[in-house]
Amino acid sequence: MNIALTPEIEQVLGDIAEKQGTTIELLALKTLQERFFSKREKNFKRTLKQQVEPKTLADLLVGYIGRIDSSEIVNGGVSTRPIIF
């Protein structure tokens, strides 16, 4: 779909897009989505985004980091005393 813009609207969109570091097309799409999607859909997308995007580094690494009991690997476990050289 192509939409013909008046020169005034194109100028305003161009100015705003430049300030936001985006393109006129992306700004127009974002604005139309914000205007015409129902509030319910917005809330659903916001909730989904919050569930997907980690808030902290620990949230991002859940499932990848943790700790183990060294006695499960080494008989008697590993000493926790500091090593002094």
C-alpha positions in Angstrom: 0.0 0.0 0.0 1.2 3.5 -0.8 -0.1 6.6 0.8 0.5 10.0 -0.7 1.4 12.6 1.9 0.9 16.3 1.6 4.2 18.3 1.6 3.3 19.7 5.1 2.8 16.2 6.6 5.9 14.9 5.0 8.0 17.8 6.3 6.7 17.3 9.9 7.3 13.5 9.7 10.7 14.1 8.3 11.7 16.5 11.1 10.4 14.2 13.8 12.0 11.1 12.2 15.4 12.8 12.0 15.2 13.8 15.7 14.3 10.2 16.7 17.0 8.7 14.4 14.5 6.8 12.3 12.9 6.9 8.9 9.6 8.6 7.8 8.2 5.1 7.0 9.0 3.6 10.4 7.7 6.6 12.2 4.5 6.6 10.2 3.9 2.9 10.9 4.6 3.3 14.6 2.2 6.2 14.8 -0.5 4.4 12.9 -0.1 1.3 15.1 -0.3 3.4 18.3 -3.4 5.2 17.0 -5.4 2.3 15.6 -4.5 -0.8 17.7 -7.0 -1.3 20.5 -5.9 -0.7 24.0 -6.3 -4.4 24.7 -3.8 -5.3 22.0 -1.4 -2.7 23.3 -1.6 -4.1 26.8 -1.1 -7.6 25.5 2.0 -6.5 23.5 3.4 -4.6 26.5 2.9 -7.7 28.8 4.5 -9.9 26.2 7.4 -7.6 25.8 7.9 -7.4 29.6 8.0 -11.2 29.7 10.5 -11.5 26.9 12.9 -8.7 27.7 15.1 -9.3 30.7 15.3 -6.5 33.3 18.8 -7.4 34.6 21.8 -9.4 33.6 20.8 -12.1 36.0 17.4 -12.3 34.3 19.1 -12.7 31.0 21.4 -15.5 32.2 18.7 -17.5 34.0 19.3 -21.2 33.1 22.9 -20.6 32.0 24.5 -19.8 35.4 24.4 -21.3 38.8 26.5 -23.1 41.3 27.4 -26.6 42.1 28.5 -28.5 45.2 32.1 -29.5 44.4 31.7 -32.7 46.5 29.4 -34.0 43.8 32.4 -33.9 41.4 35.5 -34.2 43.7 35.6 -36.7 46.5 35.4 -34.6 49.7 34.9 -31.3 47.8 37.2 -28.5 47.0 38.9 -26.5 49.7 37.4 -23.0 50.2 40.6 -21.8 51.9 42.4 -19.0 50.0 45.7 -20.0 48.2 48.6 -17.8 49.2 51.6 -17.6 46.8 
